[in-house]
Amino acid sequence: MKFFHVKKRTLLAIAVCVWILAGFNVARLGIISYGIIPQISWYHILLSAVVFGMFRFMFFKMSFKHKKRIHGYAEPTRPFWHFFDLKAYCIMAFMMGGGIWLRSSGLVPDVFIAVFYTGLGIALSFTGGLFLAMFVNYPKRAEIKEQI
């Protein structure tokens, strides 16, 4: 199964792509919903900022746990899906499933989707940017040392 193995630095690159792509798609859904609501007021934007702040704080802590876990792998390469751990995959599946169900159920108004999804999506994208900084700053000499 070494065919699926990548370097630890590449795991960070995969995380960049996943987080930014997820953030873009979620924020896009929020912005589309903002276009549907009849009037956007300052408190809608403020609430999106509050949602952003809450998730940004949570994702900030989570990103450093992932970085520490990735750096801590004893082997120089790991399967590409190890950019997340099992807990993160479960959280992602729950959030995606819950979000899809919530939007399709019609239980919440478009204004909720607009506010929540915009804040969440931007927080996801910012976390992708944080992973990008981790990728760029990953010590290249560590990879050279691992190859020896």
Phi, psi and chi 1 to 4 in degrees:
 res  aa     phi    psi   chi1   chi2   chi3   chi4
   1 MET       -    9.9  -66.7  -65.1  -84.9      -
   2 LYS   -63.3  -15.9  -71.5  -78.1 -172.3 -175.6
   3 PHE   -58.9  -33.2  176.3   75.0      -      -
   4 PHE   -90.5    1.9  -64.8  109.4      -      -
   5 HIS   -82.0  142.4  -80.2 -130.3      -      -
   6 VAL  -133.9  163.8  -64.4      -      -      -
   7 LYS   -69.9  160.1  -65.4  177.5 -177.4  176.2
   8 LYS   -60.5  -38.4  -68.2 -173.1 -128.3 -178.2
   9 ARG   -62.2  -36.3 -173.5  167.6 -169.8 -103.8
  10 THR   -67.4  -31.5  -54.6      -      -      -
  11 LEU   -59.5  -39.3  -69.1  174.7      -      -
  12 LEU   -66.1  -38.2  -67.1  172.6      -      -
  13 ALA   -64.3  -39.4      -      -      -      -
  14 ILE   -64.1  -41.6  -65.7  168.7      -      -
  15 ALA   -60.7  -40.4      -      -      -      -
  16 VAL   -55.4  -51.9  169.1      -      -      -
  17 CYS   -62.0  -44.9  -64.6      -      -      -
  18 VAL   -65.1  -47.6  168.0      -      -      -
  19 TRP   -66.2  -43.7  -77.1   87.4      -      -
  20 ILE   -68.4  -42.3  -72.0  176.9      -      -
  21 LEU   -62.7  -44.9 -175.9   62.7      -      -
  22 ALA   -62.6  -44.7      -      -      -      -
  23 GLY   -61.6  -44.0      -      -      -      -
  24 PHE   -60.0  -46.6  173.2   79.0      -      -
  25 ASN   -66.7  -41.4  -77.3  -42.7      -      -
  26 VAL   -67.9  -45.1  171.6      -      -      -
  27 ALA   -63.1  -36.8      -      -      -      -
  28 ARG   -59.8  -43.6 -178.8 -177.3   60.8   80.3
  29 LEU   -62.9  -38.9  -67.9  170.7      -      -
  30 GLY   -65.4  -43.0      -      -      -      -
  31 ILE   -67.3  -38.8  -69.0  166.9      -      -
  32 ILE   -59.7  -41.9  -70.7  169.3      -      -
  33 SER   -67.0  -34.7  -67.3      -      -      -
  34 TYR   -60.2  -35.5  -96.8  118.9      -      -
  35 GLY   -68.9  -21.4      -      -      -      -
  36 ILE   -85.0  -34.3  -66.0  171.2      -      -
  37 ILE   -69.6  145.1   60.4  177.2      -      -
  38 PRO   -64.5  -38.2   -1.5    2.8      -      -
  39 GLN  -144.7  130.2 -175.9  177.1   -1.1      -
  40 ILE   -98.3  126.3  -58.4  170.2      -      -
  41 SER  -113.4  172.7   65.4      -      -      -
  42 TRP   -62.7  -32.3   63.3  -90.1      -      -
  43 TYR   -73.8  -24.0   62.5   85.6      -      -
  44 HIS   -64.0  -45.5  -66.8  126.5      -      -
  45 ILE   -65.1  -42.1  -54.2  -58.7      -      -
  46 LEU   -60.8  -43.1  177.3   65.9      -      -
  47 LEU   -65.4  -37.6  -71.3  172.1      -      -
  48 SER   -61.4  -39.7  -74.6      -      -      -
  49 ALA   -65.8  -37.4      -      -      -      -
  50 VAL   -65.2  -45.2  168.4      -      -      -
  51 VAL   -60.2  -44.7  170.4      -      -      -
  52 PHE   -55.6  -48.7  164.9   77.5      -      -
  53 GLY   -61.0  -42.5      -      -      -      -
  54 MET   -65.0  -48.4  -68.7 -179.5  -15.4      -
  55 PHE   -72.7  -33.3  -81.3  100.2      -      -
  56 ARG   -61.2  -42.4 -178.9   68.9 -175.2  109.3
  57 PHE   -63.0  -46.0  176.5   73.4      -      -
  58 MET   -64.9  -45.3 -178.0  178.3   76.3      -
  59 PHE   -69.8  -30.9  -66.6  154.6      -      -
  60 PHE   -59.9  -49.3 -175.2   81.5      -      -
  61 LYS   -62.8  -42.8  -71.2  172.9   50.4  176.1
  62 MET   -63.4  -39.0 -175.2 -174.1  -59.7      -
  63 SER   -64.1  -37.9   64.0      -      -      -
  64 PHE   -71.7  -30.5  -79.5   97.5      -      -
  65 LYS   -65.7  -41.1  -72.3 -179.8 -176.9  179.2
  66 HIS   -65.8  -41.6  -74.7  -59.8      -      -
  67 LYS   -60.3  -46.4  175.2 -171.4  169.1 -169.4
  68 LYS   -62.4  -41.8 -175.0  176.6  178.7  179.8
  69 ARG   -64.2  -45.4  178.8 -177.2   47.6   77.3
  70 ILE   -63.5  -46.4  -70.4  169.4      -      -
  71 HIS   -63.8  -28.7  -77.6  -99.5      -      -
  72 GLY   -81.3   -8.2      -      -      -      -
  73 TYR   -59.9  133.2  -73.7  140.7      -      -
  74 ALA   -72.2  -35.1      -      -      -      -
  75 GLU   -80.4  148.6  -53.6   87.2    3.7      -
  76 PRO   -72.1  -22.7   22.1  -29.0      -      -
  77 THR  -129.4  153.1   63.0      -      -      -
  78 ARG  -141.3  160.9  -62.6  -69.7  -68.1 -160.3
  79 PRO   -58.4  144.3  -23.9   33.3      -      -
  80 PHE   -60.3  -24.3   69.6   87.6      -      -
  81 TRP   -78.9   -1.4   55.3   84.7      -      -
  82 HIS   -81.6   10.9  -78.2 -166.4      -      -
  83 PHE   -68.3  -21.6   70.8   93.5      -      -
  84 PHE  -116.3  158.0  -89.8  170.8      -      -
  85 ASP  -101.1  176.6   56.9    6.3      -      -
  86 LEU   -59.0  -42.3 -179.8   60.3      -      -
  87 LYS   -59.7  -42.7 -179.7 -179.5  174.1 -175.3
  88 ALA   -66.2  -39.1      -      -      -      -
  89 TYR   -63.7  -39.4  -82.5  113.0      -      -
  90 CYS   -65.3  -43.4  -69.3      -      -      -
  91 ILE   -61.6  -44.5  -69.1  170.1      -      -
  92 MET   -61.6  -45.7 -177.2  176.0   65.0      -
  93 ALA   -62.8  -42.1      -      -      -      -
  94 PHE   -63.6  -46.0  176.9   76.6      -      -
  95 MET   -66.0  -42.5  -72.3 -178.1   73.4      -
  96 MET   -66.6  -47.6  -73.3  175.5   62.9      -
  97 GLY   -61.6  -44.6      -      -      -      -
  98 GLY   -64.0  -40.4      -      -      -      -
  99 GLY   -66.4  -43.3      -      -      -      -
 100 ILE   -63.4  -44.7  -68.6  167.2      -      -
 101 TRP   -63.1  -44.0  172.9   78.9      -      -
 102 LEU   -61.8  -44.9 -162.0   59.2      -      -
 103 ARG   -67.2  -42.4  -79.2 -174.6  -64.4  119.1
 104 SER   -76.5  -22.3   65.1      -      -      -
 105 SER   -74.4  -26.4   70.9      -      -      -
 106 GLY    76.7   10.5      -      -      -      -
 107 LEU   -71.1  -23.9  -69.4  175.8      -      -
 108 VAL  -118.9  147.0  -66.2      -      -      -
 109 PRO   -74.4  164.1   24.4  -31.0      -      -
 110 ASP   -58.8  -32.0  -72.3  -32.5      -      -
 111 VAL   -64.0  -36.6   67.9      -      -      -
 112 PHE   -65.2  -46.1  174.8   83.8      -      -
 113 ILE   -60.6  -42.4  -60.8  -63.7      -      -
 114 ALA   -60.4  -52.3      -      -      -      -
 115 VAL   -65.2  -51.4  166.8      -      -      -
 116 PHE   -69.2  -49.2 -172.8   77.3      -      -
 117 TYR   -67.6  -35.2  -87.5   52.7      -      -
 118 THR   -65.5  -47.8  -57.3      -      -      -
 119 GLY   -63.0  -44.6      -      -      -      -
 120 LEU   -64.3  -44.9  174.8   61.8      -      -
 121 GLY   -63.0  -41.4      -      -      -      -
 122 ILE   -67.9  -36.8  -65.6  170.8      -      -
 123 ALA   -64.0  -41.7      -      -      -      -
 124 LEU   -61.4  -44.1  -72.8  164.3      -      -
 125 SER   -64.4  -41.4  -65.6      -      -      -
 126 PHE   -61.8  -37.2  -93.7   69.4      -      -
 127 THR   -66.4  -36.7  -54.9      -      -      -
 128 GLY   -59.1  -39.8      -      -      -      -
 129 GLY   -64.2  -36.9      -      -      -      -
 130 LEU   -64.3  -43.2 -177.6   58.6      -      -
 131 PHE   -63.6  -33.7  -86.3  107.5      -      -
 132 LEU   -62.9  -42.7  178.5   60.6      -      -
 133 ALA   -63.5  -39.0      -      -      -      -
 134 MET   -64.3  -39.8  -67.9  174.7 -170.9      -
 135 PHE   -63.5  -48.3  169.4   76.9      -      -
 136 VAL   -63.7  -38.7  168.6      -      -      -
 137 ASN   -88.3   -0.5  -66.6  -37.9      -      -
 138 TYR   -61.1  127.8 -173.0   82.7      -      -
 139 PRO   -65.5  114.5   18.6  -24.7      -      -
 140 LYS   -64.7  -29.6  -68.7 -174.4  177.7  159.6
 141 ARG   -67.5  -23.5   61.2 -178.3 -176.1  -81.8
 142 ALA   -65.6  -39.0      -      -      -      -
 143 GLU   -68.4  -38.6  -76.1 -168.8  -17.6      -
 144 ILE   -63.7  -42.9  -66.0  169.1      -      -
 145 LYS   -62.6  -38.0 -159.0 -173.8  -65.2 -175.3
 146 GLU   -68.0  -27.9  -69.1  168.5   -6.5      -
 147 GLN   -75.8  -22.2  -68.7  174.5   -5.0      -
 148 ILE   -77.2      -  -60.0  175.5      -      -
